[in-house]
Amino acid sequence: MPSASQLVDLESTTAVPSTPAEATLPKVLSDNQDVAPASKGHFNASLDMALHLLEQQKGQVQFYNNGLDGDRGRSDSATPINWSRTTDIPSSGLRKEFDSYKNIDAAADDLILDADRGYPDSPRTCVSRASSAAAIDTASATNVVEHKANETDQVNVECKVRARIPYPGGHFYLHLYHTDEDDKEHLAIVFGDDIRSATLERSTGQDETDMDRKIRGASTGAMRKMVEYDIAHRKPASEEVNNKTEVVESIGPMGFDTDPSDQFVAGRISVVDAPLVRIHSECFTGETVSSVRCDCGYQLAEAMRVIQQEGRGVIVYLRQEGRGIGLLEKLKAYNLQDMGHDTVDANLLLNHPADARTYGSARSILADLGIPKLRLLTNNTDKIRQLCHRSHLEVVCHVPMYPRWWSTSEGGDPAAQLSYARHLALKKGVMGEADKYLRTKAERMGHMLTMQLMDRDEWQNLGFHEDTDTKTGT
Ligand SMILES: Nc1nc2c(ncn2[C@@H]2O[C@H](COP(=O)(O)OP(=O)(O)OP(=O)(O)O)[C@@H](O)[C@H]2O)c(=O)[nH]1
């Protein structure tokens, strides 16, 4: 059985002809050679995935198989691989080709397994990386344009309730919001007693009693007067920052030394002027069941820690599970990742944009809380752009979020921390799944993470191979 890298290698060797004309066509490598029980379901899944990709291409493909054409039901796994190009067929014709595989699959229990790829249940038929990249570019361009065009300018939000939540070392206030954009319950985790929601404080009607207000968490009595005064005298956001799109001054990663020349450290921006804010997207897997496939759980905990340390700030918690595609689709994306696709491709293969989130609700929630200026805890450039887009919100700087496992301890010299991260990675002998996810975010999603991880070459020079040393392509 060829490994994944061999499959890809095959495409660049003479075993697969590559005249210029052919090189422009997507290639399908089809391997029906191995004989093993167990994963025929995955085989079908992989065919569907390949088909989906190819249908997006709407063109001809080159179809290769392992030389066992016509003998697809059973074969001797010792048979030498002889990849040969059978035909160029319109991608629509592939359905028939694939269906014939499916029929065999249904008939033969002992078909299919690609253990060599490092993922026991990975597809045995795969589309070449080059052609899949082309399909993905097309899908991506379309999805992104449509997605951005649909973004709502102004989202109306209303805080329905505010409750105090005790937290180690103090407390925060959880604010629950409804919006006119969706029917989800978005949240704001607010540290600092003085940060108040204008919509919560509004009266709900003449017959609203103090008890009603207390139950909603709105202020009453003398406190109500003070809060109302503060809200009425909020400074309007500066017109100057309207349409700001590039505000990416870095303040230095959390726990690392900050740059003394920056405005915040130099004292020109105070904690009150521009509190720390995190716009966090829901991640059931990372936050609730502690998945280490991503860094979401860590980021939430870390944001709470640093904001509490500073004494004032907000985490807007948006119910945009799975970068906006929902848990159902995210879990499907995870299965695609276990077949070797990264987090971006997995979304695209499911016909979703790489990132389906919008930040209109976050902008409105921050306005409701009286925060026109902030320091944003993020690595995500798109998030910064979208927050500033057509808005009066000013992101005075971003504060990077480096994963804690890259650090030896809190604080200290970044270089030392990074080398320690390498040391840990080497010691473990694997590249953590979350690190691979982070690398994809850095490489493909414009995240401002300087990947202090070893790059692919360096990693491989040390004798590690992603496909065999780790299980996923997150
Ligand atoms: N579709 C999909 N969503 C994921 C995956 N892993 C995490 N998520 C979701 O991604 C969202 C978090 O986005 P990230 O890209 O990790 O981080 P970010 O919020 O864009 O950027 P930062 O502000 O720098 O953290 C959450 O909604 C998670 O549920 C994945 O593999 N696929």
The ligand as an SDF file (V2000), in Angstrom:
LIG
                    3D

 32 34  0  0  0  0  0  0  0  0999 V2000
  -15.2080   24.5150   11.5720 N   0  0  0  0  0  0  0  0  0  0  0  0
  -14.3150   24.3650   12.5290 C   0  0  0  0  0  0  0  0  0  0  0  0
  -14.3880   25.1610   13.6130 N   0  0  0  0  0  0  0  0  0  0  0  0
  -13.4560   24.9960   14.5520 C   0  0  0  0  0  0  0  0  0  0  0  0
  -12.4470   24.0340   14.4870 C   0  0  0  0  0  0  0  0  0  0  0  0
  -11.7020   24.1120   15.6100 N   0  0  0  0  0  0  0  0  0  0  0  0
  -12.2190   25.1080   16.3380 C   0  0  0  0  0  0  0  0  0  0  0  0
  -13.2830   25.6400   15.7100 N   0  0  0  0  0  0  0  0  0  0  0  0
  -14.1240   26.7780   16.0700 C   0  0  0  0  0  0  0  0  0  0  0  0
  -13.3610   27.9270   15.8380 O   0  0  0  0  0  0  0  0  0  0  0  0
  -13.8370   28.9710   16.6440 C   0  0  0  0  0  0  0  0  0  0  0  0
  -12.6330   29.6440   17.2640 C   0  0  0  0  0  0  0  0  0  0  0  0
  -11.8960   30.1690   16.1970 O   0  0  0  0  0  0  0  0  0  0  0  0
  -10.3350   30.1760   16.1250 P   0  0  0  0  0  0  0  0  0  0  0  0
   -9.9780   30.2860   14.6620 O   0  0  0  0  0  0  0  0  0  0  0  0
   -9.7570   29.0210   16.8640 O   0  0  0  0  0  0  0  0  0  0  0  0
   -9.8940   31.4490   16.8530 O   0  0  0  0  0  0  0  0  0  0  0  0
  -10.3240   32.8790   16.4970 P   0  0  0  0  0  0  0  0  0  0  0  0
  -11.4410   33.2130   17.4120 O   0  0  0  0  0  0  0  0  0  0  0  0
  -10.5990   33.0140   15.0520 O   0  0  0  0  0  0  0  0  0  0  0  0
   -9.0310   33.7290   16.6720 O   0  0  0  0  0  0  0  0  0  0  0  0
   -8.3670   34.2130   17.9870 P   0  0  0  0  0  0  0  0  0  0  0  0
   -9.1030   35.4620   18.3740 O   0  0  0  0  0  0  0  0  0  0  0  0
   -6.9700   34.4880   17.6360 O   0  0  0  0  0  0  0  0  0  0  0  0
   -8.5240   33.1160   18.9680 O   0  0  0  0  0  0  0  0  0  0  0  0
  -14.8100   28.3310   17.6150 C   0  0  0  0  0  0  0  0  0  0  0  0
  -16.1240   28.6190   17.1750 O   0  0  0  0  0  0  0  0  0  0  0  0
  -14.5570   26.8410   17.4870 C   0  0  0  0  0  0  0  0  0  0  0  0
  -15.7230   26.0730   17.7040 O   0  0  0  0  0  0  0  0  0  0  0  0
  -12.4040   23.2100   13.3460 C   0  0  0  0  0  0  0  0  0  0  0  0
  -11.5400   22.3700   13.1820 O   0  0  0  0  0  0  0  0  0  0  0  0
  -13.3500   23.4100   12.4050 N   0  0  0  0  0  0  0  0  0  0  0  0
  1  2  1  0
  2  3  2  0
  2 32  1  0
  3  4  1  0
  4  5  2  0
  4  8  1  0
  5  6  1  0
  5 30  1  0
  6  7  2  0
  7  8  1  0
  8  9  1  0
  9 10  1  0
  9 28  1  0
 10 11  1  0
 11 12  1  0
 11 26  1  0
 12 13  1  0
 13 14  1  0
 14 15  2  0
 14 16  1  0
 14 17  1  0
 17 18  1  0
 18 19  2  0
 18 20  1  0
 18 21  1  0
 21 22  1  0
 22 23  2  0
 22 24  1  0
 22 25  1  0
 26 27  1  0
 26 28  1  0
 28 29  1  0
 30 31  2  0
 30 32  1  0
M  END
$$$$
